[in-house]
Amino acid sequence: MFRLWNNLFIFLCIFLFYSCGFVDLRPIEIKIEPKKMDSLLPAQYSPVILKFNTEMVKNDVEGIIQINSDLGAVNGDKYWKGNELYFVPVSGWIAGIRYSINLRGSIRSADGRELRLDHFIPFYAINKNPPPFLEWHFPFSGESIGTNDLTYEFHFSKPMDKLSVENALVLEGIGNKNFEWLENDRVIKITTDKALAPWSVYRWNIKETAKSVDGVPLPKAYTGHFTTDLDITLPFVTNVFPVLFSNGSWIPTGADIETGLRQEQGIAVLFNKPIGDNVLRSVRFEPALTGKTETLTENSIVFIFTRSPEPETLYTMIISGDTRDKEGLRIGSDHKINFIPNIPYLNITSISVDGNSAINDFSALNNVFPVQIDPETGELLLSIYFSLPFDFYEKQNTPQRITVTPFFPRILPPVALQYVNWISNDRLYMRWEGLSPSDGVTSHFYRIVIPGGKSGISSETGILMKDDFIFYLEAVK
């Protein structure tokens, strides 16, 4: 009986072998590197390796391997060495990041065997150091600050990689950034050469690409914002008044600007708060006047005239509405003030002819004055007393522009200037020759012209006579 059952078993085995083919019941073996939980890959491009004990269907294996981290899925290059699949990250591993190998699904060997996988293996690369954190920053988020001299500060929990932090910093609305690292590269200060705009919201951002010196990135991005509205007081002009330069400084004269501005004085402008440098370019006049603007104090300026304003002229002083205070706040609209300078025209105070008493009321004789002329010499002595002094240049120029010419009759010979002398800065002595006295039948008249207006003579401070000064002499024996 035993022999019968044994023969039957052998027969069944032969039958199965020839009817179904050979069946390989050996298991597929897999080894994974790294193989332990929270293992450490030594380098930035160390591979993850899947090792098999038989040839595999490559597409099956490549399709089920996934490597993830908190930053997302990791892209990598895959290649085979024999029965081993290598996975190398395209951008390299990042230090301190916890990665995971995920193998889930069915794969097949080349001879048709099947293996179902469900593996989850966490690991690190380069190091397992904890990430850095942003511990403190200035300005604080939502804070109100001023617009000038801002210094950003960021304090980290660990020494940082300078370049990665500087590249990861995004600061809105500032110009060139200047970086300063302190406290063993844990603190960074940033200054800028550009003032911020007032009453504006500014934002900053530090991206996750900022790393510590050991290569571990920030665990998250940091953001913040602040507002430049610490100062809410708008600037405005509080006073405009004449000033006089004395003992090295400008002092108020006590007069009002509307009618009190005198020769060789400046105009001071006072503001309610410290004012910005652009105020030095914000003053103009209508009609135009030349000069320069200088700072008196942090909230006042003075306009210094190159040439005194013209007398009896209505001027408008305009402080531009774009004038800004130290925080960048604008006045908003032009500040205008009208004034008429208390500056007289250059006048003739008196005239003395031939040494006689001075004449100072020219209207009384209708500007016609008798003067005795010696027929033999024909000389005229003229002393002119001006209301304002003359400088050296004007002393040279003025006598050449004063003319004495025959007026009636026209046939009288011309006269010539013989001698000039400035007795003082405001008194001119002149001697003319060639005058002819009346002959008893016909009166002889001469016309004297001292030119005025913009093309006329001027004092040492540039003050002109309003009009030509004209008077007539009747030459008598």
C-alpha positions in Angstrom: 0.0 0.0 0.0 2.8 2.4 0.9 4.5 1.8 -2.4 1.2 2.5 -4.2 0.8 5.9 -2.5 4.4 6.8 -3.2 4.1 6.1 -6.8 1.0 8.1 -7.0 2.7 11.1 -5.4 5.6 10.9 -7.9 3.1 10.7 -10.7 1.3 13.8 -9.6 4.6 15.8 -9.3 5.5 14.7 -12.9 2.1 15.7 -14.1 2.2 19.1 -12.5 5.8 19.7 -13.8 4.8 19.0 -17.4 1.4 20.6 -17.3 2.1 23.9 -15.5 5.8 24.6 -15.9 8.4 25.2 -13.1 7.2 27.4 -10.1 10.0 29.4 -8.3 8.8 29.9 -4.7 11.9 31.7 -3.5 11.2 35.2 -1.9 12.5 38.5 -3.4 14.9 40.1 -0.9 15.3 43.9 -0.6 17.8 46.0 1.4 17.4 49.7 1.9 20.1 52.3 2.6 19.7 54.0 5.0 18.1 51.1 6.7 17.6 52.3 10.3 15.1 54.9 11.5 16.6 58.5 11.6 19.9 57.4 10.1 22.2 60.0 8.8 23.5 60.2 5.2 27.0 61.7 5.4 27.1 64.1 2.4 24.9 66.5 0.3 24.6 64.0 -2.6 24.8 60.7 -0.7 22.4 58.3 -2.5 19.4 56.3 -1.2 19.9 52.7 -2.4 17.4 49.9 -3.0 19.3 46.5 -3.3 17.6 43.4 -4.6 18.8 39.8 -4.8 17.4 39.3 -8.3 16.9 41.3 -11.5 13.8 43.5 -11.2 11.4 45.2 -13.6 13.0 48.6 -13.4 9.9 50.7 -14.2 8.0 49.0 -11.3 10.7 49.8 -8.8 11.3 53.4 -10.0 7.6 54.1 -9.9 7.0 53.3 -6.2 9.9 55.1 -4.6 9.1 58.5 -3.1 11.2 60.7 -0.9 9.5 63.6 1.0 10.2 66.2 3.6 8.4 69.1 5.3 9.5 71.1 2.3 7.7 68.7 -0.1 8.6 65.9 -2.5 12.3 65.6 -3.4 13.2 65.4 -7.1 16.1 63.1 -7.9 18.0 61.3 -10.5 17.5 57.4 -10.6 20.0 55.0 -12.1 20.8 51.2 -11.8 24.0 49.4 -10.9 23.2 45.8 -11.5 20.3 44.9 -9.2 20.6 48.1 -7.2 18.6 51.3 -7.7 20.3 54.6 -6.7 18.4 57.8 -6.0 20.4 61.1 -5.8 18.6 64.4 -5.1 18.9 66.9 -7.9 19.5 69.9 -5.5 21.3 67.9 -2.8 20.1 67.1 0.7 19.6 70.0 3.1 21.2 69.7 6.5 18.9 69.2 9.5 15.9 68.3 7.4 14.0 65.1 8.3 13.4 63.1 5.1 11.4 59.9 4.6 11.6 57.0 2.2 8.2 55.8 1.1 7.8 52.5 -0.7 4.3 51.4 -1.1 2.9 49.1 -3.8 3.7 45.9 -5.8 6.9 45.3 -7.8 7.9 42.3 -9.9 11.1 40.5 -10.6 12.2 39.8 -14.1 11.3 36.1 -13.7 7.7 37.0 -12.7 7.8 36.9 -8.9 5.9 39.6 -7.1 6.8 41.6 -4.0 4.4 43.9 -2.1 6.1 46.7 -0.2 4.9 49.1 2.6 8.0 50.8 4.0 8.4 54.2 5.7 12.0 55.1 6.8 12.8 58.6 8.1 16.4 59.8 7.8 18.6 62.9 7.8 21.5 64.1 5.7 24.8 66.0 6.6 23.7 66.6 10.2 20.8 66.4 12.6 21.3 69.8 14.1 18.1 71.8 15.2 17.1 74.7 12.9 17.7 78.3 13.7 14.8 80.7 14.7 14.2 84.4 14.5 14.1 85.4 18.1 13.7 89.2 17.9 13.4 91.9 15.3 13.1 95.7 14.9 10.9 97.4 13.9 8.2 95.3 15.6 5.4 94.2 13.5 2.7 96.9 13.3 4.9 99.5 15.0 4.8 103.2 14.1 8.2 104.7 13.4 9.9 107.7 11.8 11.2 108.0 8.3 14.9 108.8 9.0 17.9 106.9 10.2 16.1 103.5 10.4 18.2 100.5 11.4 16.6 97.1 10.9 17.7 94.4 13.4 17.2 90.7 13.2 18.3 88.4 16.1 18.7 84.7 15.4 19.0 81.8 17.8 22.1 80.4 16.1 25.1 81.8 14.2 23.9 82.3 10.6 25.4 81.9 7.1 25.8 85.5 6.1 25.2 85.2 2.4 22.2 83.0 2.6 20.5 85.5 5.1 21.4 88.5 3.1 19.9 86.9 -0.1 16.8 85.8 1.8 16.0 89.3 3.1 13.4 91.3 1.2 12.9 94.8 2.5 10.3 96.9 0.7 11.0 100.4 -0.5 14.6 101.0 0.6 17.7 101.8 -1.5 21.1 100.3 -1.1 21.4 98.0 1.9 24.4 98.1 4.2 24.8 94.9 6.4 26.5 94.7 9.7 26.9 91.3 11.6 27.3 91.2 15.3 27.4 88.7 18.2 29.1 85.9 16.4 26.9 86.3 13.3 23.7 85.9 15.3 22.6 89.5 14.8 22.3 91.4 11.6 21.7 95.2 11.3 20.7 96.8 8.0 20.9 100.5 7.2 19.9 102.2 4.0 20.9 105.5 2.3 17.3 106.3 1.4 14.8 107.9 3.7 11.4 106.2 3.9 8.2 107.9 2.7 6.0 109.2 5.4 2.6 107.7 6.3 3.3 104.5 4.4 3.2 100.8 5.2 6.4 98.9 4.7 6.8 95.1 4.7 9.8 92.8 5.2 10.3 89.1 4.6 13.0 86.5 5.4 12.6 83.4 3.2 13.2 79.8 4.4 16.4 79.8 2.3 18.3 81.6 5.2 20.5 79.0 6.9 22.6 78.7 10.0 26.4 78.3 9.6 25.9 74.4 9.8 23.6 74.6 6.8 20.2 74.1 8.5 17.5 76.4 7.0 14.9 78.4 8.9 11.9 76.2 9.5 9.5 78.8 8.1 9.5 82.2 6.4 9.2 85.3 8.7 7.3 88.4 7.7 6.4 91.7 9.3 5.3 95.2 8.6 5.5 98.7 10.1 4.1 102.2 9.4 6.0 105.4 9.1 3.3 107.5 10.9 5.1 108.3 14.2 4.9 112.0 13.2 1.4 113.2 12.2 2.0 117.0 12.5 2.2 118.7 9.1 4.8 121.5 8.7 3.8 125.1 8.1 5.3 128.6 8.1 4.8 130.4 11.4 6.5 133.7 10.7 8.4 135.7 8.0 10.4 138.7 9.1 13.4 140.9 8.2 16.8 140.1 9.7 20.1 142.1 10.0 23.5 140.5 9.9 25.5 141.7 13.0 28.5 140.2 14.8 28.4 137.0 12.8 24.7 136.2 13.1 21.3 137.2 11.7 19.1 138.9 14.2 15.5 140.1 13.8 15.0 143.8 13.1 11.6 143.9 14.8 10.0 145.3 11.7 7.3 143.5 9.7 8.0 142.0 6.4 5.2 143.8 4.5 6.8 147.2 4.7 9.9 146.9 6.9 12.6 145.2 4.8 15.5 147.6 4.4 18.7 147.6 2.3 21.3 145.0 3.2 18.8 142.9 5.2 17.7 139.3 4.7 14.4 137.6 5.1 14.0 134.9 7.8 11.3 132.1 7.5 10.3 130.3 10.7 8.6 126.9 10.6 6.6 125.0 13.3 9.1 122.1 13.4 12.5 120.9 12.1 12.6 121.3 8.4 14.3 119.2 5.7 17.2 120.3 3.4 14.9 120.7 0.4 13.7 124.0 1.9 17.0 125.5 0.7 15.7 125.1 -2.9 12.1 126.0 -2.1 12.1 129.9 -1.9 11.4 132.1 -4.9 10.2 135.6 -5.7 7.9 137.2 -8.2 9.3 139.4 -9.8 12.5 137.3 -9.6 15.2 138.2 -7.1 18.6 136.6 -6.8 20.2 135.3 -3.7 20.9 132.2 -1.6 19.1 130.4 1.2 20.9 129.3 4.3 19.9 127.4 7.4 19.5 129.5 10.6 18.3 126.8 13.0 16.7 123.4 12.6 13.3 125.1 12.0 14.3 128.4 10.3 16.1 129.7 7.2 17.3 133.0 5.9 17.2 134.3 2.3 20.3 136.5 1.6 20.0 138.8 -1.4 22.7 139.1 -4.0 21.3 142.4 -5.0 18.9 144.5 -3.0 15.2 144.5 -4.2 14.1 147.5 -6.2 12.4 150.3 -4.3 8.7 150.9 -4.5 8.1 147.4 -6.0 5.6 144.9 -4.9 7.2 141.5 -4.5 5.6 138.1 -3.6 7.8 135.7 -1.6 6.8 132.0 -2.3 7.7 129.1 -0.1 7.0 126.0 -2.2 4.2 123.6 -1.1 6.7 120.8 -1.7 8.8 121.9 1.2 9.3 119.0 3.6 10.1 118.5 7.2 12.7 116.1 8.6 10.2 113.3 8.3 9.3 114.0 4.7 5.9 115.6 5.4 5.0 118.4 2.9 3.5 121.8 3.6 1.0 120.9 0.9 0.4 124.3 -0.7 2.5 127.3 -1.5 2.9 129.9 1.3 2.9 133.4 -0.2 3.5 136.8 1.4 3.5 140.2 -0.3 5.9 143.0 0.6 7.2 146.3 -0.6 10.8 147.0 0.5 11.5 150.0 2.6 14.4 150.9 0.4 14.7 154.4 -1.2 15.8 155.1 -4.7 19.2 156.7 -5.1 18.5 160.5 -5.1 20.3 163.8 -5.4 20.3 165.4 -2.0 21.8 168.7 -3.1 23.8 170.4 -5.8 26.3 173.2 -5.4 27.3 175.3 -8.4 30.5 177.3 -8.4 30.9 176.9 -4.6 27.6 178.7 -3.9 25.1 177.4 -1.4 23.7 174.0 -2.0 20.4 173.7 -3.9 18.2 171.0 -2.5 14.7 172.1 -3.7 14.9 171.5 -7.4 11.2 172.0 -8.1 11.2 175.6 -6.8 13.1 176.9 -9.8 11.7 174.5 -12.3 15.2 172.9 -12.5 16.7 176.0 -14.2 19.5 177.6 -12.3 21.5 180.7 -13.2 25.3 180.3 -12.9 28.1 182.8 -13.4 30.6 181.8 -16.0 33.9 183.6 -16.6 34.1 184.3 -20.3 37.9 183.8 -20.3 37.9 180.4 -18.6 34.4 179.1 -19.4 34.6 176.9 -16.3 31.7 175.3 -14.4 32.3 173.9 -10.9 29.7 171.3 -9.9 29.4 169.5 -6.5 26.8 166.8 -6.3 25.7 165.3 -3.0 24.0 161.8 -3.4 21.7 160.1 -0.9 23.7 156.9 -0.8 27.5 156.0 -0.9 29.3 154.7 -4.0 31.9 151.9 -4.2 35.2 152.1 -6.1 33.8 150.7 -9.3 30.9 153.1 -9.4 33.1 156.0 -8.5 35.0 155.2 -11.7 31.9 154.8 -13.8 29.6 157.5 -12.6 31.4 160.7 -13.7 31.8 159.3 -17.2 28.0 159.0 -17.5 27.1 162.5 -16.3 26.8 164.9 -19.3 26.7 168.7 -19.7 25.6 169.7 -23.2 24.6 173.0 -24.9 20.8 173.3 -25.0 20.1 176.7 -26.4 21.1 178.0 -28.8 22.2 174.9 -30.6 25.2 176.7 -32.1 27.0 176.8 -28.7 30.3 175.0 -28.8 30.5 171.7 -26.8 31.9 171.5 -23.3 34.5 169.1 -21.8 35.0 167.4 -18.5 38.2 168.8 -17.1 38.5 167.5 -13.5 36.8 164.9 -11.2 37.2 164.3 -7.5 35.2 162.3 -5.0 35.3 164.3 -1.9 33.6 161.5 0.0 31.8 158.2 -0.9 28.6 160.2 -1.5 29.9 163.6 -2.8 31.3 164.2 -6.3 33.2 167.3 -7.4 33.4 168.0 -11.1 34.9 170.8 -13.2 33.8 171.5 -16.8 35.2 173.9 -19.4 34.1 175.5 -22.6 30.9 177.1 -21.4 29.9 180.4 -22.8 27.9 183.1 -20.9 25.0 185.0 -22.4 26.0 187.9 -24.8 23.3 190.3 -23.5 21.0 189.5 -26.4 20.6 185.8 -26.3 20.5 183.7 -23.1 22.7 180.6 -23.1 21.3 177.4 -21.5 23.1 174.1 -20.8 21.5 170.8 -20.0 22.9 168.5 -17.3 21.8 164.8 -17.2 22.5 162.3 -14.5 21.1 159.0 -15.9 18.7 156.9 -13.8 16.6 153.8 -14.4 18.1 150.3 -15.0 20.7 151.6 -17.3 21.6 154.5 -15.0 24.1 155.0 -12.2 23.9 153.0 -9.0 25.2 153.1 -5.5 27.6 150.6 -4.0 24.6 148.4 -3.0 23.1 148.5 -6.5 20.4 151.0 -5.8 19.4 153.0 -8.9 17.8 156.4 -9.4 14.2 156.0 -10.4 14.5 158.3 -13.5 17.0 160.5 -15.2 17.8 163.5 -13.1 17.8 166.5 -15.5 18.3 170.2 -14.7 19.3 173.3 -16.7 21.8 176.0 -16.2 21.6 179.5 -17.5 25.1 180.8 -18.1 25.5 184.5 -17.2 28.4 186.9 -16.9 
